[in-house]
Amino acid sequence: MFLLENKKSFTIIELIVAIAVSSIIALTAGAMVYFSFSSWQRNVVSVELQRDYTFAMNMFSSVIRPARAGQIKIEDSDSTLIVGDRSFYVDSEDTLWYDPDITVSNDENAIIRNKVTQLSFVKNESSGLVEVSMTLEDEEKSLTSDFSIGYRNESY
């Protein structure tokens, strides 16, 4: 006969405690993964807004800097910038467009799609600057900034 006293096994209490501890560890790990992913997703949206903003400002700079004061015009309540034959504007769908030649139809390029909620230009003749104010919004995140771009000095 076997003696029960020599057998080693887990009691029901030990099993319940082990399951409870394992559950707490699993829930903690799951929560960490969930919140890490949520934070990463929010950062992706912020980085995309910053990337789009930087790209637009670089486009504005590449067109404005070599221009002379007489080539720069601001129309439509300060929301359309025309530099020579090129223009920037925002449509009703919050898309920023660049038209490389306003004399040619259907050659516009979308710079930022569905994110530009505010865009304004101010030409400051005394300082030789075009001041740009732009707001981008996407998935409850927004980026608003002002930027000044100097245009070519008339004396050159």
Phi and psi in degrees as GROMACS dihedral restraints (atoms count N, CA, C in turn):
[ dihedral_restraints ]
;  ai    aj    ak    al  type     phi  dphi    fc
    3     4     5     6     1   -91.0    20    10
    4     5     6     7     1   143.0    20    10
    6     7     8     9     1   -95.2    20    10
    7     8     9    10     1   128.8    20    10
    9    10    11    12     1   -69.5    20    10
   10    11    12    13     1   -23.0    20    10
   12    13    14    15     1   -68.8    20    10
   13    14    15    16     1   -23.6    20    10
   15    16    17    18     1   -88.7    20    10
   16    17    18    19     1   -13.9    20    10
   18    19    20    21     1   -77.2    20    10
   19    20    21    22     1   137.0    20    10
   21    22    23    24     1  -111.2    20    10
   22    23    24    25     1   129.7    20    10
   24    25    26    27     1  -155.4    20    10
   25    26    27    28     1   170.7    20    10
   27    28    29    30     1   -87.8    20    10
   28    29    30    31     1   141.7    20    10
   30    31    32    33     1   -86.0    20    10
   31    32    33    34     1   165.3    20    10
   33    34    35    36     1   -61.0    20    10
   34    35    36    37     1   -35.7    20    10
   36    37    38    39     1   -65.0    20    10
   37    38    39    40     1   -43.8    20    10
   39    40    41    42     1   -63.1    20    10
   40    41    42    43     1   -39.8    20    10
   42    43    44    45     1   -64.7    20    10
   43    44    45    46     1   -42.5    20    10
   45    46    47    48     1   -64.1    20    10
   46    47    48    49     1   -42.6    20    10
   48    49    50    51     1   -64.0    20    10
   49    50    51    52     1   -42.9    20    10
   51    52    53    54     1   -63.2    20    10
   52    53    54    55     1   -41.2    20    10
   54    55    56    57     1   -65.8    20    10
   55    56    57    58     1   -41.0    20    10
   57    58    59    60     1   -63.7    20    10
   58    59    60    61     1   -45.1    20    10
   60    61    62    63     1   -64.8    20    10
   61    62    63    64     1   -42.6    20    10
   63    64    65    66     1   -62.6    20    10
   64    65    66    67     1   -39.7    20    10
   66    67    68    69     1   -64.3    20    10
   67    68    69    70     1   -43.2    20    10
   69    70    71    72     1   -62.8    20    10
   70    71    72    73     1   -43.4    20    10
   72    73    74    75     1   -63.6    20    10
   73    74    75    76     1   -43.3    20    10
   75    76    77    78     1   -65.3    20    10
   76    77    78    79     1   -42.2    20    10
   78    79    80    81     1   -65.4    20    10
   79    80    81    82     1   -39.7    20    10
   81    82    83    84     1   -63.8    20    10
   82    83    84    85     1   -44.9    20    10
   84    85    86    87     1   -63.4    20    10
   85    86    87    88     1   -42.0    20    10
   87    88    89    90     1   -62.7    20    10
   88    89    90    91     1   -42.0    20    10
   90    91    92    93     1   -64.5    20    10
   91    92    93    94     1   -39.8    20    10
   93    94    95    96     1   -63.3    20    10
   94    95    96    97     1   -42.9    20    10
   96    97    98    99     1   -64.3    20    10
   97    98    99   100     1   -44.3    20    10
   99   100   101   102     1   -61.8    20    10
  100   101   102   103     1   -49.7    20    10
  102   103   104   105     1   -69.7    20    10
  103   104   105   106     1   -31.9    20    10
  105   106   107   108     1   -64.9    20    10
  106   107   108   109     1   -43.6    20    10
  108   109   110   111     1   -64.8    20    10
  109   110   111   112     1   -41.8    20    10
  111   112   113   114     1   -61.5    20    10
  112   113   114   115     1   -44.0    20    10
  114   115   116   117     1   -64.2    20    10
  115   116   117   118     1   -42.7    20    10
  117   118   119   120     1   -60.6    20    10
  118   119   120   121     1   -43.0    20    10
  120   121   122   123     1   -63.0    20    10
  121   122   123   124     1   -42.1    20    10
  123   124   125   126     1   -63.7    20    10
  124   125   126   127     1   -39.7    20    10
  126   127   128   129     1   -67.2    20    10
  127   128   129   130     1   -35.4    20    10
  129   130   131   132     1   -61.0    20    10
  130   131   132   133     1   -43.6    20    10
  132   133   134   135     1   -63.5    20    10
  133   134   135   136     1   -43.2    20    10
  135   136   137   138     1   -63.2    20    10
  136   137   138   139     1   -43.1    20    10
  138   139   140   141     1   -65.3    20    10
  139   140   141   142     1   -39.7    20    10
  141   142   143   144     1   -63.6    20    10
  142   143   144   145     1   -41.1    20    10
  144   145   146   147     1   -62.5    20    10
  145   146   147   148     1   -44.6    20    10
  147   148   149   150     1   -64.0    20    10
  148   149   150   151     1   -39.5    20    10
  150   151   152   153     1   -64.1    20    10
  151   152   153   154     1   -45.4    20    10
  153   154   155   156     1   -62.8    20    10
  154   155   156   157     1   -42.4    20    10
  156   157   158   159     1   -62.0    20    10
  157   158   159   160     1   -47.2    20    10
  159   160   161   162     1   -61.6    20    10
  160   161   162   163     1   -41.9    20    10
  162   163   164   165     1   -62.0    20    10
  163   164   165   166     1   -44.9    20    10
  165   166   167   168     1   -63.5    20    10
  166   167   168   169     1   -43.4    20    10
  168   169   170   171     1   -64.2    20    10
  169   170   171   172     1   -37.2    20    10
  171   172   173   174     1   -65.2    20    10
  172   173   174   175     1   -38.7    20    10
  174   175   176   177     1   -64.3    20    10
  175   176   177   178     1   -47.1    20    10
  177   178   179   180     1   -57.4    20    10
  178   179   180   181     1   -46.6    20    10
  180   181   182   183     1   -62.0    20    10
  181   182   183   184     1   -42.2    20    10
  183   184   185   186     1   -66.1    20    10
  184   185   186   187     1   -24.0    20    10
  186   187   188   189     1   -91.8    20    10
  187   188   189   190     1   -39.1    20    10
  189   190   191   192     1   -78.6    20    10
  190   191   192   193     1   -43.9    20    10
  192   193   194   195     1   -55.6    20    10
  193   194   195   196     1   -44.2    20    10
  195   196   197   198     1   -80.7    20    10
  196   197   198   199     1    -4.4    20    10
  198   199   200   201     1   -81.1    20    10
  199   200   201   202     1   153.9    20    10
  201   202   203   204     1   -93.6    20    10
  202   203   204   205     1   161.2    20    10
  204   205   206   207     1   -56.1    20    10
  205   206   207   208     1   -39.2    20    10
  207   208   209   210     1   -69.1    20    10
  208   209   210   211     1   -17.3    20    10
  210   211   212   213     1   -87.1    20    10
  211   212   213   214     1   -12.1    20    10
  213   214   215   216     1   -98.7    20    10
  214   215   216   217     1   121.9    20    10
  216   217   218   219     1  -129.9    20    10
  217   218   219   220     1   143.0    20    10
  219   220   221   222     1  -120.4    20    10
  220   221   222   223     1   126.7    20    10
  222   223   224   225     1  -130.8    20    10
  223   224   225   226     1   178.8    20    10
  225   226   227   228     1    52.7    20    10
  226   227   228   229     1    58.3    20    10
  228   229   230   231     1    55.5    20    10
  229   230   231   232     1    45.4    20    10
  231   232   233   234     1    70.3    20    10
  232   233   234   235     1    15.2    20    10
  234   235   236   237     1  -107.5    20    10
  235   236   237   238     1    -3.8    20    10
  237   238   239   240     1  -122.5    20    10
  238   239   240   241     1   126.6    20    10
  240   241   242   243     1  -108.1    20    10
  241   242   243   244     1   125.4    20    10
  243   244   245   246     1  -118.6    20    10
  244   245   246   247     1   124.1    20    10
  246   247   248   249     1  -126.5    20    10
  247   248   249   250     1   104.4    20    10
  249   250   251   252     1    63.6    20    10
  250   251   252   253     1  -120.1    20    10
  252   253   254   255     1   -97.9    20    10
  253   254   255   256     1     6.9    20    10
  255   256   257   258     1  -109.7    20    10
  256   257   258   259     1   152.5    20    10
  258   259   260   261     1  -147.9    20    10
  259   260   261   262     1   157.6    20    10
  261   262   263   264     1  -126.6    20    10
  262   263   264   265     1   138.4    20    10
  264   265   266   267     1  -158.8    20    10
  265   266   267   268     1   162.7    20    10
  267   268   269   270     1  -113.4    20    10
  268   269   270   271     1   133.7    20    10
  270   271   272   273     1   -92.0    20    10
  271   272   273   274     1  -175.7    20    10
  273   274   275   276     1   -69.3    20    10
  274   275   276   277     1   -13.2    20    10
  276   277   278   279     1   -99.0    20    10
  277   278   279   280     1    18.8    20    10
  279   280   281   282     1    60.5    20    10
  280   281   282   283     1    33.6    20    10
  282   283   284   285     1  -105.4    20    10
  283   284   285   286     1   130.3    20    10
  285   286   287   288     1   -86.3    20    10
  286   287   288   289     1   125.7    20    10
  288   289   290   291     1  -113.7    20    10
  289   290   291   292     1   145.8    20    10
  291   292   293   294     1  -120.2    20    10
  292   293   294   295     1   124.3    20    10
  294   295   296   297     1  -109.6    20    10
  295   296   297   298     1   108.1    20    10
  297   298   299   300     1   -71.3    20    10
  298   299   300   301     1   -15.8    20    10
  300   301   302   303     1  -154.3    20    10
  301   302   303   304     1   103.1    20    10
  303   304   305   306     1   -69.3    20    10
  304   305   306   307     1   -12.3    20    10
  306   307   308   309     1   -82.8    20    10
  307   308   309   310     1   -10.8    20    10
  309   310   311   312     1  -111.4    20    10
  310   311   312   313     1   130.1    20    10
  312   313   314   315     1   -86.4    20    10
  313   314   315   316     1   154.8    20    10
  315   316   317   318     1    61.0    20    10
  316   317   318   319     1    34.5    20    10
  318   319   320   321     1  -116.4    20    10
  319   320   321   322     1    15.6    20    10
  321   322   323   324     1   -71.1    20    10
  322   323   324   325     1   149.1    20    10
  324   325   326   327     1  -121.6    20    10
  325   326   327   328     1   131.8    20    10
  327   328   329   330     1   -75.7    20    10
  328   329   330   331     1   124.5    20    10
  330   331   332   333     1   -91.6    20    10
  331   332   333   334     1   -49.1    20    10
  333   334   335   336     1  -135.3    20    10
  334   335   336   337     1   123.6    20    10
  336   337   338   339     1   -97.1    20    10
  337   338   339   340     1   128.3    20    10
  339   340   341   342     1    58.2    20    10
  340   341   342   343     1    31.1    20    10
  342   343   344   345     1  -131.1    20    10
  343   344   345   346     1   -15.8    20    10
  345   346   347   348     1   -88.4    20    10
  346   347   348   349     1   102.7    20    10
  348   349   350   351     1   -92.5    20    10
  349   350   351   352     1   -17.6    20    10
  351   352   353   354     1  -152.4    20    10
  352   353   354   355     1   133.9    20    10
  354   355   356   357     1  -148.0    20    10
  355   356   357   358     1   127.7    20    10
  357   358   359   360     1  -144.5    20    10
  358   359   360   361     1   149.4    20    10
  360   361   362   363     1  -124.4    20    10
  361   362   363   364     1   140.9    20    10
  363   364   365   366     1  -134.1    20    10
  364   365   366   367     1   124.7    20    10
  366   367   368   369     1   -95.0    20    10
  367   368   369   370     1   120.3    20    10
  369   370   371   372     1  -106.6    20    10
  370   371   372   373     1    98.3    20    10
  372   373   374   375     1   -62.9    20    10
  373   374   375   376     1   -37.7    20    10
  375   376   377   378     1   -67.9    20    10
  376   377   378   379     1   -33.5    20    10
  378   379   380   381     1   -99.1    20    10
  379   380   381   382     1    -9.4    20    10
  381   382   383   384     1    71.4    20    10
  382   383   384   385     1    33.1    20    10
  384   385   386   387     1  -123.4    20    10
  385   386   387   388     1   150.2    20    10
  387   388   389   390     1  -109.5    20    10
  388   389   390   391     1   121.0    20    10
  390   391   392   393     1   -95.2    20    10
  391   392   393   394     1   127.4    20    10
  393   394   395   396     1  -114.8    20    10
  394   395   396   397     1   132.4    20    10
  396   397   398   399     1  -123.9    20    10
  397   398   399   400     1   127.7    20    10
  399   400   401   402     1  -142.0    20    10
  400   401   402   403     1   140.6    20    10
  402   403   404   405     1  -123.2    20    10
  403   404   405   406     1   127.9    20    10
  405   406   407   408     1  -113.7    20    10
  406   407   408   409     1   138.4    20    10
  408   409   410   411     1  -134.6    20    10
  409   410   411   412     1   138.9    20    10
  411   412   413   414     1  -160.5    20    10
  412   413   414   415     1   125.0    20    10
  414   415   416   417     1    49.1    20    10
  415   416   417   418     1    56.6    20    10
  417   418   419   420     1    67.5    20    10
  418   419   420   421     1     5.8    20    10
  420   421   422   423     1  -108.6    20    10
  421   422   423   424     1   147.5    20    10
  423   424   425   426     1  -142.9    20    10
  424   425   426   427     1   155.2    20    10
  426   427   428   429     1  -136.7    20    10
  427   428   429   430     1   120.1    20    10
  429   430   431   432     1  -123.0    20    10
  430   431   432   433     1   132.8    20    10
  432   433   434   435     1  -155.3    20    10
  433   434   435   436     1   155.6    20    10
  435   436   437   438     1  -114.8    20    10
  436   437   438   439     1   145.7    20    10
  438   439   440   441     1  -147.1    20    10
  439   440   441   442     1   136.3    20    10
  441   442   443   444     1  -112.7    20    10
  442   443   444   445     1   135.4    20    10
  444   445   446   447     1  -125.1    20    10
  445   446   447   448     1   125.5    20    10
  447   448   449   450     1   -82.8    20    10
  448   449   450   451     1   137.1    20    10
  450   451   452   453     1  -102.6    20    10
  451   452   453   454     1   172.0    20    10
  453   454   455   456     1   -61.8    20    10
  454   455   456   457     1   139.7    20    10
  456   457   458   459     1   -71.0    20    10
  457   458   459   460     1   133.5    20    10
  459   460   461   462     1   -63.4    20    10
  460   461   462   463     1   -20.4    20    10
  462   463   464   465     1   -78.5    20    10
  463   464   465   466     1    -7.9    20    10
